[in-house]
Every structure is written in structure tokens, then in C-alpha cells.
Amino acid sequence: MNILDVADKLAYFSTELNSITNLMGINLSNSDISKSNELERITFLTEYTKQLASELDNLSTSITDDLKSIKHE
């Protein structure tokens, strides 16, 4: 597996995490959770998943940009 394949995989996983996060948000807004601790934990997990997806996307973009700059040198 070369570095571009790794960047593509990271981008794919980032997209998948974003999709999961969106579904979690929809389910969270439609849920009838009465225990506030449970709601807080789910909200935290949703936000954490968003953060991970963003970091994966940034890493993928950084790898791709680095490779493009190396090819132009």
C-alpha cells in the first residue's frame, strides 16, 4: 500500500465517521432519553466522533498536499 492509498483510506474513514455522526445526531434529536447523564454521554460521543472525522480528513488532506508538493519539486 502506498502513501496515496493511505490518504484515500483516511478520507474514506473520515466520510464514514461523518455519516455515523449525522445519524447519531438525528437519533439524538428524535430520542426521548429522560436520564440527563445518558444524554450527556451520547452528546459527548457524537462530538468526539465529529472531532475524529475532522482530524482524519485534515491528515488525509495534509498527506495528499505533501505528496503533490514533492512531485512538483
SEVO-550665 format. One record per atom (N, C-alpha, C): atom name; x, y, z. Coordinates in pm, whole numbers, plus 50000, padded with zeros to 5 digits. Example, Ala and Ser with C-alpha at 12.3 -4.5 7.8 and 13.67 -1.06 7.14 Angstrom:
2
N,51319,49431,50780 $
CA,51230,49550,50780 $
C,51320,49670,50780 $
N,51285,49775,50708 $
CA,51367,49894,50714 $
C,51290,50003,50787 $
***
This chain:
73
N,50086,49882,50000 $
CA,50000,50000,50000 $
C,50091,50124,50000 $
N,50066,50213,49906 $
CA,50147,50335,49903 $
C,50079,50447,49981 $
N,50148,50558,49990 $
CA,50101,50669,50074 $
C,49970,50729,50023 $
N,49949,50729,49892 $
CA,49822,50779,49838 $
C,49706,50688,49877 $
N,49732,50558,49881 $
CA,49629,50464,49926 $
C,49592,50491,50072 $
N,49694,50521,50152 $
CA,49670,50553,50294 $
C,49585,50678,50305 $
N,49620,50781,50228 $
CA,49543,50906,50230 $
C,49399,50882,50187 $
N,49380,50799,50085 $
CA,49244,50767,50039 $
C,49165,50693,50146 $
N,49231,50599,50215 $
CA,49163,50525,50323 $
C,49124,50621,50435 $
N,49214,50712,50472 $
CA,49182,50809,50576 $
C,49063,50895,50537 $
N,49060,50939,50412 $
CA,48947,51019,50364 $
C,48818,50939,50369 $
N,48826,50812,50331 $
CA,48708,50724,50335 $
C,48656,50709,50478 $
N,48748,50681,50571 $
CA,48706,50664,50710 $
C,48650,50793,50768 $
N,48705,50905,50727 $
CA,48654,51034,50771 $
C,48510,51054,50724 $
N,48484,51021,50599 $
CA,48348,51032,50544 $
C,48252,50939,50618 $
N,48296,50817,50644 $
CA,48212,50721,50717 $
C,48181,50771,50858 $
N,48282,50824,50927 $
CA,48259,50877,51062 $
C,48162,50995,51059 $
N,48175,51080,50957 $
CA,48081,51192,50945 $
C,47938,51142,50924 $
N,47922,51037,50845 $
CA,47789,50980,50823 $
C,47732,50923,50952 $
N,47816,50852,51027 $
CA,47773,50796,51155 $
C,47735,50908,51251 $
N,47815,51014,51253 $
CA,47787,51127,51341 $
C,47654,51192,51306 $
N,47627,51207,51177 $
CA,47499,51265,51135 $
C,47382,51179,51180 $
N,47396,51047,51165 $
CA,47289,50957,51211 $
C,47272,50963,51362 $
N,47383,50972,51434 $
CA,47375,50984,51580 $
C,47301,51112,51619 $
N,47332,51220,51549 $
CA,47266,51347,51577 $
C,47117,51342,51550 $
N,47079,51279,51440 $
CA,46937,51264,51407 $
C,46867,51181,51514 $
N,46928,51068,51550 $
CA,46869,50982,51652 $
C,46863,51053,51787 $
N,46964,51131,51816 $
CA,46967,51204,51943 $
C,46855,51306,51950 $
N,46833,51377,51839 $
CA,46728,51479,51839 $
C,46589,51416,51843 $
N,46576,51293,51794 $
CA,46446,51225,51794 $
C,46423,51140,51919 $
N,46527,51125,52001 $
CA,46515,51033,52115 $
C,46439,51098,52230 $
N,46393,51012,52317 $
CA,46319,51056,52436 $
C,46394,51008,52560 $
N,46523,51042,52565 $
CA,46605,50999,52678 $
C,46577,51091,52796 $
N,46534,51031,52904 $
CA,46500,51112,53020 $
C,46616,51127,53118 $
N,46712,51035,53112 $
CA,46827,51044,53203 $
C,46928,51141,53144 $
N,46955,51249,53215 $
CA,47044,51351,53161 $
C,47187,51300,53146 $
N,47234,51212,53235 $
CA,47370,51158,53222 $
C,47385,51080,53093 $
N,47285,51003,53060 $
CA,47288,50925,52935 $
C,47291,51019,52815 $
N,47212,51122,52818 $
CA,47208,51220,52710 $
C,47343,51290,52696 $
N,47404,51325,52808 $
CA,47535,51390,52805 $
C,47641,51299,52746 $
N,47639,51171,52781 $
CA,47737,51076,52727 $
C,47720,51060,52576 $
N,47597,51049,52531 $
CA,47573,51034,52388 $
C,47614,51161,52313 $
N,47585,51275,52370 $
CA,47625,51402,52309 $
C,47776,51411,52301 $
N,47845,51372,52408 $
CA,47991,51373,52409 $
C,48045,51282,52299 $
N,47991,51161,52288 $
CA,48037,51067,52186 $
C,48014,51121,52045 $
N,47903,51187,52025 $
CA,47874,51246,51895 $
C,47976,51354,51861 $
N,48004,51441,51956 $
CA,48102,51548,51933 $
C,48242,51491,51914 $
N,48277,51389,51990 $
CA,48408,51326,51977 $
C,48424,51260,51840 $
N,48319,51197,51792 $
CA,48322,51136,51660 $
C,48341,51242,51552 $
N,48275,51356,51566 $
CA,48293,51466,51472 $
C,48438,51513,51471 $
N,48496,51524,51590 $
CA,48635,51568,51602 $
C,48730,51469,51534 $
N,48710,51340,51559 $
CA,48794,51239,51496 $
C,48783,51243,51344 $
N,48663,51257,51294 $
CA,48642,51265,51149 $
C,48715,51385,51090 $
N,48708,51496,51159 $
CA,48774,51617,51112 $
C,48926,51599,51111 $
N,48979,51539,51217 $
CA,49123,51517,51224 $
C,49171,51419,51116 $
N,49094,51315,51090 $
CA,49128,51221,50983 $
C,49127,51290,50847 $
N,49026,51372,50825 $
CA,49016,51445,50699 $
C,49135,51540,50682 $
N,49171,51611,50789 $
CA,49286,51702,50783 $
C,49415,51626,50755 $
N,49432,51510,50817 $
CA,49552,51429,50795 $
C,49558,51381,50651 $
N,49446,51335,50599 $
CA,49440,51290,50460 $
C,49476,51403,50364 $
N,49420,51519,50388 $
CA,49449,51636,50303 $
C,49596,51675,50312 $
N,49650,51672,50433 $
CA,49791,51706,50453 $
C,49883,51610,50379 $
N,49854,51481,50387 $
CA,49935,51381,50316 $
C,49928,51404,50166 $
N,49809,51425,50115 $
CA,49792,51448,49971 $
C,49864,51575,49926 $
N,49852,51683,50004 $
CA,49919,51808,49970 $
C,50071,51792,49973 $
N,50122,51721,50075 $
CA,50266,51697,50083 $
C,50316,51620,49962 $
N,50241,51519,49921 $
CA,50281,51440,49804 $
C,50279,51524,49677 $
N,50179,51611,49665 $
CA,50171,51698,49547 $
C,50291,51793,49543 $
N,50329,51847,49659 $
CA,50442,51941,49662 $
C,50574,51869,49633 $
N,50587,51744,49676 $
CA,50708,51667,49648 $
C,50720,51640,49498 $
N,50608,51609,49434 $
CA,50609,51580,49290 $
C,50646,51703,49208 $
N,50616,51823,49261 $
CA,50644,51946,49187 $
C,50785,51998,49211 $
N,50860,51936,49300 $
CA,50997,51983,49329 $
C,51095,51935,49227 $
***
